[in-house]
Amino acid sequence: MKFNTIAEAFNYWNGKTLEEIEARAAAIKVEAADPQADLNALNIEVDGLNQAKANKAEQRSAQPAQGLNPVTGMQFTPAANVQGDIYGSTEYRNAFFKNLLGQELTQVEKAVFNKAMAEKRADAFNTLSSSAAVIPTQTLNEVIKKARTMGGLINEVRAFAMPSNIVVPVATPSAKASWHVEGAKVDSEAITTVGISFAAYEILKVFSISAATRTMSIAAFESYITDELAACVMETIGYALVNGSGSAQGTGLESGITWVKTAGATQNHVEIAANASFTYAKVVETVGLLKRGYSQGAKWAMNNKTLYNVFYGMLDTTNRPIFIADPKDESIGKILGFPVVIDDNIADNTAYLGNFKYMAYNLPGGVAIESSRESSFKYGLVDYRALAVADCKPIVTEAFVKLSKAAASN
């Protein structure tokens, strides 16, 4: 049969089976070898065949595979055809929240949820909990997005999502390019990298809400869960970025860097006596300690009290303020040209200057959540437990310097 247009060929073959389409495609290959063959007509038919085959494949992928229950004779859906990240699918998201709410799942949602629970993931949850459900990808993204809008260092540092205890190389600033003499040989520069390995520390939070949550919509319950997780899990990481001890928890700026007050090549800390005041000269001295290469993108970090009690009214040698507020409200402002980040986890009378892209936190597998109606049975409450595995630490310690006042002696 000869077709004049691709659409005509498509309409004809689209009504045939996939086996017939493939058989015709094989026959065309043989016909095309004939010197007398009408290659133009065959090309039109091949294009129609390919479109018909692609259309049938798309229809087949859009329909979940059907099965037959040999006992009842009823059709059932054994598994939904979810492509890619199962935790990012709409079916898993609905199943996840319905399961927490105690609502009934559809057959497709049950299949997807069971598949997700059985799937072996390359993270720490396999050894921590076999019954907790991993939070959907979309919800986790909303949690992190909400945490970043809260401000603080968590909005400035790098975020990783890699398996724990794996070393990842991070490049440090390299030397600038040089002028080149035409025809002269240029030696390649070896990039200096720093290896970073995150440990697996648990963050655990249990919160209880009324059993009336069974009547909540999925959207409303997801919003509630997002708020709770941003408040408990992400705030814990935010606190550890500054004050984490590194023992069964993340490592923060305070403990992760050896602060050297003595003048010399390794000095990175300017300390003011407890009975003295912050001065412009000390601020300039602190800026001078930051090594070349890290100042590009460097920022000040301090709490709100330190900003307004120490830096807000400070003047330079020409009686100009060193803190310049941002009139457009795009940021808080700048001190000596460096943007300011407010983080209330930082102690009073303490300020850090550094490139916070050389500090990071790792959240390898998101957040696992499970519910229980047993512990609060008498109160009509439902307990929800959020479990995350995380770590944080400075990647390159020389990227930070510190200005602070000594604690007053008692």
C-alpha positions, 0 to 999 in steps of 0.5 A: 500500500502506498501512502501520500502523506505521513499522516495517512500512513500514521492513521493506517498503522495506528490501528494495527498492533505493535507486532504488525508495525514491527513486521512492516518495518522489517519488510521495508528494509528488504524493499528498500534494497531493491534499486527499483523501489520508490524510496520517497514513498517508503520514507513517508511510510517509515515516518508514519510507522515510527509515529504510530509505534511511539504513540502506542508506547506512550499509551502503554506507559500511561496505563498501569499494568493489569492483573487478574485475581485467580480467586475472585476473577477481579482485575487489579493494579499490581503496581503503578508505572512510576518513572524516575524518582519514586519519592517524587511521584504524585502517587507516593506523595498522596500515599505518604500523607494518607498513611500518616493521616490514617486514611484509606489508600487506593490500589495504585497508592498502596502499590507505590507505597509498598514499592517505596518501602521495599526499595533499598536506598543508599542512605542510613535509614536502612539501618535506623528504621525499617518502618518509617516512610521517607518524606516525599521529594517535593515536601522535602524541597519545601522544608529546605526552601522554608528554612532558607527563608528564615535567614541565618547561615543555613541560607549561606552554606552549601547543602549536600545530599550525598551518602555519609562517610564518602570523601568528596573533593572541594576545590580551593581558590587557585592563582589568577591567570597570567599574561602570556607571551605569544608562542611561549609554553604555559605550564598547567596548574594542579588544582588544590582540593580539600576532601570532605567526609560527612558522618551520620548523626541522628536528629530526632523529634516527636510531636503530637497532634489531635486525632482530628487530623484524619479529617484534614486535607492532604494539602493542609496536613503537608503544610503543617508537616512542612512547618514542623520539620523546618522548625525542628530539623532545619533549626537544629542543623542551623544551630549546629552550623555555629555551635555544634560540638562534633560529638554525636552532632555536627561540627560548627564554626566554634569547635571546627576551627582552631582560633589563634589569637597570637599574631603570626602566620596562623592568626585568624582571631582578633580578641578584645579585652573584656573591659575594652570596646570594639574599635574601627582599627580592630575591625580592619585588623580582622578583615586583614586576617582573611586570606586572599582568595576567600574575600571574594564572596565573603560575608560578616555573620553575627546576631542582631544585638551585636550588629546594632550595639557594636557596628551600627554606630561605629565610625571610621577615621574620617567619621563615616559609618562603617555599616551601610544599610541597604536602602532597597531591603535586598539585604541587611547591609554591608560592613566595610563592603562585606554583606551582613548575615544575621544569625541569632545562634551566634553569641553576643559580641562575636562576629565571623567574616568568611566565605560561607560556601566553604562550610556545608551541611549534609542531609543524605536521605531527607527526613523519615516520618512515622506515626503512632496512636499507642503512646497517646491513646488516653489523650486522643492524640497521634504521635509523629516522629521525624528522624533525619541523618545529618552532619555539618562542618567547615570545609576549609578552615582558613576561609574564616576569621573571627572578631570577639570580646573576651568573656568577663571574669567573675 
